[in-house]
Amino acid sequence: MSRAGVRGARVAVVGLGASGRAAVDVVTTLGGTALGFDRSGEAAAAAAAAAPGVALTAHPEPETLAAAVLAAAPDVVVVSPGVPAHDPVFAAAAAAGVPVWSEVELAWQVQAPRADGGHAPWLTLTGTNGKTTTVTMTAGILQAAGLVAPAVGNVGTPIVQVAAEGGADVLAVELSSFQLHSTHSVEPLASACLNVAPDHIDWHGSFEAYVADKARVYERTHVACLHNVADPRTRAMVEGADVMEGARAVGVGTGAPGVGDIGVVDGVLCERAFIPERHTHAVELATLADLAHLAPGGEVPAHLVLDALFAAGLARAYGVAPEAVRDGLRAHGPGDHRIQLVASLGGVAWVDDSKATNAHAAQASLTGVAPGTAVWIAGGLAKGARFDDLVRAVRDRVRGVVLIGVDREPLRDALERHAPQIPRIEVDSSEHGEVMRRAVAAATRLARPGDTVLMAPACASMDQFRSYADRGEAFARAVEELRG
């Protein structure tokens, strides 16, 4: 289904959050018939208020919703990232021969052409951690080169809206595994997978299925597939991908780069991938000093350097000058709720890393704290994960732990087995309105001057909060009350 093909088509949109509402609006605007479905009556009502005249209904049970979707005789079903891979709507659509698309796939199909008849190239990236930082860095570098280049996808304005409106020179596209699961025809100019670690097992059904969906980011890439030299799984993804003729594998790491790769030499970020003389030379892109503003008072963490290298590589694959990489990284600001200093009180630093929603992200955060000085606030919705490897890796950093959330058992079990000597306080998960205030109060009893109270939950937030941002804001409010 092309942009023109949407006219007259029946498109069932399942999930009426921000991306679903945008899909409904775009389909309607292009002359198609949008049919909206959600399990939440509140979500359907909100969508109906924004799209009067569009058929939007709520069906609380997954099987009932799937039956209603297929009864509407759609030409295509567009699913939101919140609809898990095991939802009955996937099987029902497959049995009926109806294609299932992500909002990202719809965006690729309906993107507005440029004046020359072509389309804005996509630079796509995924990974268990670091996606938002990297995609905003990428957009910043492209913008420093004078391009109209929004960060879209799993961040910012829904990509279907941006693509349908047109006007961009190039898109920096963050893709989650949920979005990639139902994305089938996107042809990125360059693509990247930053890293892979167990996450969202409950959504995908297994780690293997999660990895397979992440690997979709490389399919049909035209110029360069960037992979993490420290994560062999990402290299294997590239090797197994069906890419366009001429697309090259580009390794990204924090060591000296080999021929065709991107890395760091004596504090200089450099690449040997996109220059003719790469067999004998490297080109300087930026220095660690250009990232120093992102780590006030300390050394730039390795994971942040890696994010910057991936962003630089994607932008260089598009063709920006090295100077734009430097200027874009210098202008990049740290994101909210990502290792964000909230306050320093009585010699104790209070740091919000609510965006650390899995073990891999929490480990990166905790390893940046001096040994024995972290009071760790952790817990939430575990998403089927276990935390033995995480606790073994960070136990030397932690003075004490405050556990929150409904899924405390996996973290408690890992702590009891691998770090029984570390003091632990648990906050009753039933106290939803008070949970963060009580967690901060508990942390004050464990912290000493020179310590860092770090909220890096290693879990999702939806058990007790609306989002990771809501959780971070609750933490900041509780710390501010402590100051008062």
NORVEN-V673272 format. One record per residue. RES is the residue in one letter. PHI is phi in radians with two decimals (* if undefined). D_LAST is the distance of its C-alpha to the last C-alpha in Angstrom with 1 decimal. Layout:
RES|PHI|D_LAST / RES|PHI|D_LAST
//
This chain:
M|*|58.3 / S|-1.55|57.9 / R|-0.99|56.1 / A|-1.18|59.3 / G|-1.21|59.7 / V|-1.15|56.6 / R|-1.04|58.6 / G|1.52|60.0 / A|-1.44|58.3 / R|-1.77|56.5 / V|-2.08|53.1 / A|-1.55|51.1 / V|-1.87|47.4 / V|-1.85|45.6 / G|1.81|41.9 / L|-1.95|40.4 / G|-1.36|37.1 / A|-1.04|36.6 / S|-1.21|39.6 / G|-1.14|41.8 / R|-1.11|41.2 / A|-1.13|42.1 / A|-1.10|45.2 / V|-1.03|46.3 / D|-1.12|45.9 / V|-1.17|47.8 / V|-1.04|50.6 / T|-1.13|51.1 / T|-1.08|51.1 / L|-1.48|53.7 / G|1.66|56.0 / G|-1.59|55.4 / T|-1.84|54.6 / A|-1.64|51.1 / L|-2.16|50.7 / G|-1.76|47.1 / F|-2.38|46.1 / D|-2.71|42.9 / R|-1.37|42.2 / S|-1.75|39.4 / G|-1.12|40.5 / E|-1.13|37.2 / A|-1.15|37.7 / A|-1.12|41.3 / A|-1.16|40.4 / A|-1.13|37.9 / A|-1.17|40.6 / A|-1.11|43.2 / A|-1.15|41.2 / A|-1.50|41.1 / A|-2.38|44.8 / P|-1.05|46.9 / G|1.63|50.3 / V|-1.60|49.5 / A|-1.30|50.3 / L|-2.26|47.0 / T|-2.33|46.9 / A|-2.00|44.8 / H|-2.41|46.4 / P|-1.06|44.0 / E|-1.61|46.4 / P|-0.96|47.1 / E|-1.16|50.8 / T|-1.15|51.0 / L|-1.10|49.1 / A|-1.06|51.4 / A|-1.12|54.5 / A|-1.16|53.3 / V|-1.06|52.7 / L|-1.24|56.2 / A|-1.15|57.8 / A|-1.36|56.7 / A|0.92|59.1 / P|-1.35|56.8 / D|-1.42|58.2 / V|-2.68|55.0 / V|-1.94|51.8 / V|-1.86|48.5 / V|-1.85|45.8 / S|-1.41|42.0 / P|-1.07|40.2 / G|-1.36|38.9 / V|-1.58|42.5 / P|-1.23|43.2 / A|-1.08|46.5 / H|-1.61|47.8 / D|-1.10|47.3 / P|-1.02|50.7 / V|-1.11|50.8 / F|-1.16|51.7 / A|-1.15|54.7 / A|-1.11|55.8 / A|-1.15|55.8 / A|-1.08|57.7 / A|-1.11|60.2 / A|-1.56|60.8 / G|1.29|61.1 / V|-1.74|58.2 / P|-1.17|56.1 / V|-1.98|52.3 / W|-2.07|50.2 / S|-1.43|46.6 / E|-1.06|45.0 / V|-1.14|45.6 / E|-1.08|49.3 / L|-1.05|49.5 / A|-1.06|47.9 / W|-1.09|50.5 / Q|-1.26|53.3 / V|-1.89|52.3 / Q|-1.09|51.1 / A|-1.31|52.4 / P|-1.31|55.0 / R|-1.37|54.7 / A|-1.04|57.3 / D|-1.49|59.5 / G|1.58|59.5 / G|-1.52|57.4 / H|-2.23|53.8 / A|-1.09|50.6 / P|-1.10|50.5 / W|-1.89|47.8 / L|-1.93|46.0 / T|-1.86|44.7 / L|-2.58|42.4 / T|-2.47|41.0 / G|2.62|39.6 / T|-1.20|37.4 / N|-2.41|34.6 / G|1.59|33.9 / K|-1.07|35.6 / T|-1.17|33.0 / T|-1.03|32.4 / T|-1.20|36.1 / V|-1.21|37.1 / T|-1.27|34.7 / M|-1.09|35.9 / T|-1.06|39.5 / A|-1.07|39.0 / G|-1.11|37.4 / I|-1.15|40.5 / L|-1.09|42.9 / Q|-1.19|41.2 / A|-1.13|41.4 / A|-1.51|45.1 / G|1.52|45.3 / L|-1.71|45.5 / V|-1.49|44.1 / A|-2.55|42.5 / P|-1.31|39.7 / A|-1.53|37.9 / V|-2.40|38.8 / G|1.77|39.5 / N|-1.50|36.7 / V|-2.66|34.3 / G|1.24|34.0 / T|-1.14|36.7 / P|-0.88|39.1 / I|-1.11|42.0 / V|-1.11|44.7 / Q|-1.21|43.5 / V|-1.13|43.4 / A|-1.15|46.7 / A|-1.20|48.5 / E|-1.30|47.4 / G|1.29|48.6 / G|1.69|48.1 / A|-1.58|46.6 / D|-1.39|48.4 / V|-2.80|46.9 / L|-1.99|44.3 / A|-1.65|41.8 / V|-2.04|41.6 / E|-1.55|39.2 / L|-2.15|40.9 / S|-1.49|39.6 / S|-1.10|42.1 / F|-1.09|41.9 / Q|-1.17|43.1 / L|-1.15|45.7 / H|-0.97|47.2 / S|-2.05|48.9 / T|-1.94|49.5 / H|-2.17|53.2 / S|-2.29|54.5 / V|-1.06|51.8 / E|-2.10|53.4 / P|-1.24|50.7 / L|-1.18|51.8 / A|-2.46|49.7 / S|-2.51|47.6 / A|-2.71|45.3 / C|-2.11|43.8 / L|-1.24|41.0 / N|-3.05|41.0 / V|-2.47|41.6 / A|-2.53|40.0 / P|-0.95|40.0 / D|-2.89|37.9 / H|0.93|38.5 / I|-1.11|41.3 / D|-1.12|40.8 / W|-1.35|41.6 / H|-1.54|44.5 / G|1.72|46.0 / S|-2.86|46.3 / F|-1.14|45.2 / E|-1.09|48.6 / A|-1.19|48.3 / Y|-1.08|44.8 / V|-1.10|46.4 / A|-1.08|49.4 / D|-1.24|47.3 / K|-1.03|45.3 / A|-1.11|48.7 / R|-1.06|49.7 / V|-1.04|47.7 / Y|-1.49|50.7 / E|-1.03|53.4 / R|1.12|55.6 / T|-1.18|53.8 / H|-1.61|55.9 / V|-1.99|54.9 / A|-2.58|52.5 / C|-1.94|50.8 / L|-1.54|47.9 / H|-2.30|47.2 / N|-1.55|45.1 / V|-1.14|47.4 / A|-1.56|45.2 / D|-2.23|45.4 / P|-0.99|49.1 / R|-1.09|48.5 / T|-1.22|47.7 / R|-1.14|51.0 / A|-1.11|52.8 / M|-1.06|51.3 / V|-1.10|52.8 / E|-1.09|56.1 / G|-1.60|56.4 / A|-1.45|55.5 / D|-1.63|58.1 / V|-1.82|57.4 / M|-1.31|59.4 / E|-1.02|62.2 / G|1.74|60.9 / A|-1.19|57.3 / R|-2.02|56.2 / A|-1.44|53.8 / V|-2.19|51.3 / G|-1.42|49.4 / V|-2.17|45.9 / G|-2.76|44.4 / T|-1.61|42.6 / G|-1.72|45.8 / A|-1.13|48.8 / P|-1.36|50.2 / G|-1.42|53.7 / V|-1.08|56.1 / G|1.52|54.7 / D|-2.05|51.1 / I|-2.25|47.8 / G|-2.90|45.8 / V|-2.31|44.5 / V|-2.29|46.6 / D|0.88|45.2 / G|1.38|41.9 / V|-1.94|43.7 / L|-1.39|43.4 / C|-2.53|47.0 / E|-2.36|49.4 / R|-2.22|53.0 / A|-1.98|53.2 / F|-2.11|54.0 / I|-2.10|56.1 / P|-1.05|59.9 / E|-1.63|60.0 / R|-1.12|57.5 / H|-1.27|60.1 / T|-2.20|59.9 / H|-2.36|56.8 / A|-2.28|53.1 / V|-1.94|51.2 / E|-1.32|47.8 / L|-1.89|45.1 / A|-2.96|41.9 / T|-2.21|40.4 / L|-1.06|37.4 / A|-1.09|36.1 / D|-1.24|36.0 / L|-1.89|33.4 / A|-1.05|31.3 / H|-1.19|28.6 / L|-1.57|27.9 / A|-2.39|27.0 / P|-1.03|24.9 / G|1.38|25.3 / G|-2.67|27.7 / E|-1.31|31.1 / V|-1.13|31.8 / P|-1.16|32.0 / A|-1.04|35.5 / H|-1.17|34.7 / L|-1.29|33.3 / V|-1.07|36.5 / L|-1.12|38.5 / D|-0.99|36.9 / A|-1.11|37.8 / L|-1.15|41.3 / F|-1.11|41.9 / A|-1.06|40.6 / A|-1.08|42.9 / G|-1.12|45.8 / L|-1.11|45.5 / A|-1.18|45.4 / R|-1.18|48.3 / A|-1.08|50.3 / Y|-1.30|50.1 / G|2.04|51.3 / V|-1.24|48.6 / A|-1.30|49.1 / P|-0.95|47.3 / E|-1.08|45.6 / A|-1.18|43.8 / V|-1.08|42.3 / R|-1.02|40.9 / D|-1.16|39.6 / G|-1.16|38.1 / L|-1.23|36.2 / R|-1.10|34.9 / A|-1.51|33.6 / H|-1.24|32.0 / G|-1.82|28.2 / P|-1.14|26.3 / G|-1.35|25.8 / D|-1.12|22.6 / H|1.16|21.7 / R|-2.19|24.2 / I|0.86|22.9 / Q|-1.85|20.0 / L|-1.23|17.4 / V|-1.59|13.9 / A|-2.91|11.9 / S|-2.13|12.9 / L|-2.27|10.7 / G|1.03|12.7 / G|1.44|15.9 / V|-1.92|15.3 / A|-1.58|15.9 / W|-1.91|14.6 / V|-2.12|17.6 / D|-1.73|18.5 / D|-2.19|22.3 / S|-1.05|22.5 / K|-1.26|25.9 / A|-1.36|27.3 / T|-1.68|29.0 / N|-2.59|31.8 / A|-1.09|32.7 / H|-1.06|34.1 / A|-1.20|31.0 / A|-1.12|28.8 / Q|-1.11|31.3 / A|-1.05|31.2 / S|-1.22|27.4 / L|-1.21|27.4 / T|-1.23|30.4 / G|-1.49|28.4 / V|-1.77|26.2 / A|-1.07|27.8 / P|-0.92|29.5 / G|1.29|27.7 / T|-2.11|24.2 / A|-1.75|23.0 / V|-1.80|21.0 / W|-1.76|22.4 / I|-1.67|21.0 / A|-2.44|24.3 / G|2.06|26.3 / G|2.67|27.1 / L|-1.73|30.6 / A|-1.32|32.9 / K|1.03|35.7 / G|1.47|38.3 / A|-1.46|37.2 / R|-2.03|37.4 / F|-2.24|35.3 / D|-1.07|37.6 / D|-1.09|38.1 / L|-1.09|34.4 / V|-1.12|33.5 / R|-1.06|36.5 / A|-1.31|35.6 / V|-2.03|31.9 / R|-1.07|32.0 / D|-1.28|32.2 / R|-1.54|28.9 / V|-1.79|26.9 / R|-1.53|25.3 / G|-2.75|24.0 / V|-2.28|23.9 / V|-2.03|21.9 / L|-1.74|24.2 / I|-2.18|23.5 / G|1.63|25.9 / V|-1.46|29.3 / D|-1.83|31.4 / R|-1.35|30.0 / E|-1.02|33.5 / P|-1.07|34.6 / L|-1.23|31.7 / R|-1.03|31.9 / D|-1.08|35.7 / A|-1.13|35.4 / L|-1.17|32.9 / E|-1.13|35.1 / R|-1.49|38.2 / H|-2.01|37.1 / A|-2.60|34.0 / P|-1.14|34.2 / Q|-1.37|32.8 / I|-1.43|29.3 / P|-1.03|26.8 / R|-2.44|25.9 / I|-2.13|23.5 / E|-1.88|24.4 / V|-1.78|22.3 / D|-0.98|24.6 / S|-1.20|25.6 / S|-1.35|26.2 / E|-1.55|22.6 / H|-1.05|22.3 / G|-1.20|19.5 / E|-1.95|17.2 / V|-1.01|18.7 / M|-1.31|16.0 / R|-1.07|13.1 / R|-1.21|15.6 / A|-1.14|16.7 / V|-1.13|13.4 / A|-1.08|13.1 / A|-1.15|16.8 / A|-1.12|16.4 / T|-1.12|14.1 / R|-1.32|17.0 / L|-1.70|19.5 / A|-1.44|18.0 / R|-2.22|18.9 / P|-0.94|18.4 / G|1.66|20.5 / D|-1.51|20.0 / T|-2.15|19.2 / V|-1.51|17.6 / L|-2.03|19.9 / M|-1.57|20.1 / A|-2.26|23.8 / P|-1.14|25.0 / A|1.13|28.7 / C|-2.48|29.2 / A|-1.26|29.1 / S|-1.82|26.4 / M|-1.24|28.5 / D|-1.25|28.4 / Q|-2.28|24.9 / F|-2.38|23.8 / R|-1.25|25.8 / S|-2.92|25.9 / Y|-1.11|24.5 / A|-1.17|22.5 / D|-1.07|21.0 / R|-1.13|20.1 / G|-1.12|18.5 / E|-1.19|16.5 / A|-1.12|15.3 / F|-1.09|14.3 / A|-1.09|12.4 / R|-1.12|10.5 / A|-1.15|9.9 / V|-1.19|8.7 / E|-1.10|6.3 / E|-1.11|5.0 / L|-1.12|5.4 / R|-1.07|3.8 / G|-1.17|0.0
//
